[in-house]
């Protein structure tokens, strides 16, 4: 296949993938999703960055967190307010739980998450 044909097919495929990704991200606007916080965004120190279960590193976009505090490894609920081609953006709407706290909760029989962010009491 000649190089110009390959390049054109590649551009068409990437445009289709971008459009599909944007549509899927737009469908998330208004929903609350669980996000594993990775740390400060690679785009700016003013945002946190994390991933939903459906987002793979170096393959998919990320969740940019524009309000709230969390540490790397925390699981948080983020309300998606903006959708871009590959990334979604929103604030934390549920307190951060460390992975250890979340694991303890699940081991304890799935007790409801404490909205104060305090570890579950026994």
N, C-alpha and C positions, 0 to 999 in steps of 0.2 A: 504494500500500500504506500503510495507516495506521501512524503512528509506533509505537504499542504493538506491533503485529505485527512491524515491522522490528526493534525492540529485542529482542523475544523470540527471533526467528530469530538475531540476532547473538549473544545469550547462549548459545543452544544450539550454535551453530557454534563459538564460542570454547571451550566446555566439551569438545566433541568434539576439537578441535585440541589442547587441553591434555592430554587423555587419550592421544591418539596419540603426542604428543611424549614424555610420561612413559614410555609403553611402549617406545618406541624407545631412550630413554636407559637404561632399566632393562636392556635387552638388552646394553648396552655394559659393564655392571658386570663386572669381572674381566678385561677386555681391555686391551691396551696400544695406545694410539693416538698417532699423530704429531700434534703440536700446534705451531703457530706462536705464539710468545709475543708478546703485545701490550704487556705491561707490568704495572703494579700494577692490581689489580682496581678497578673502579668502585664496588664494594660496600664494600671495606675495604682498608686499606693492608697488612693482614696476609697477603693472598693475591696471587698472580700470576694473570693472566688471559690466555687464549689461545683459539685457534680451531682446530678440525679442518678439514680440507679441505671437509667437507660443511656447515660453518656460515658463513652469510653475515652480514656486519656489519648491525646494525640490523634484522635479520629473524629470525635464529635465536639460540638461547642461546649460552653460552660454556663453555669448560673452565676451571674454577677450580682453580688449582694450590696445594695446601696444604702441600707440603714440597718443598724443593729450591731451587736458585738458577739463574736464567737472566736474560738481557737481552732487551729487545725485539728482535725479528728472529731470535732463536734458534729452531731446530727441536729439539724434545725429545720423548721418549716419555713419556707419562703413563699410569699404570695407573688406570683408572676404578674407584673404590671406592664412590662414592655417586651416585645418580641423583635428580634433582629434576624438576619439570615441564618446565623448559626448559634447565637447566644440569646439567653433570656435574662431579664433584669427584674429584681424586686427586693423588698425588705424582709427581714426576719419577722415572722409573726408569732412564733412559738419559741420559747426559751431553748437555749442550747443545752444539750445533754452530751456529756463525754461518752465515748464508746463504752467505757467501763460501766457507767451509770445505766446506759441503755441495756447493756447485757444483763446487769443485775435485775433490772425491771422485767426483762423477758424471762429470766430464770425464776423470778418470784411469781410466775403465773400470769404475766401480762397485766399487772396492775396498771391502772390508768396513769398517764404522765402527769406529774405535779406541775401546774402552770407557773408556780413560783420559781421553778428551776432548781429547787432543792432536791437532793437525792430522796428516793422513797424511804419512808420510815417503816420499820418492821414491828 
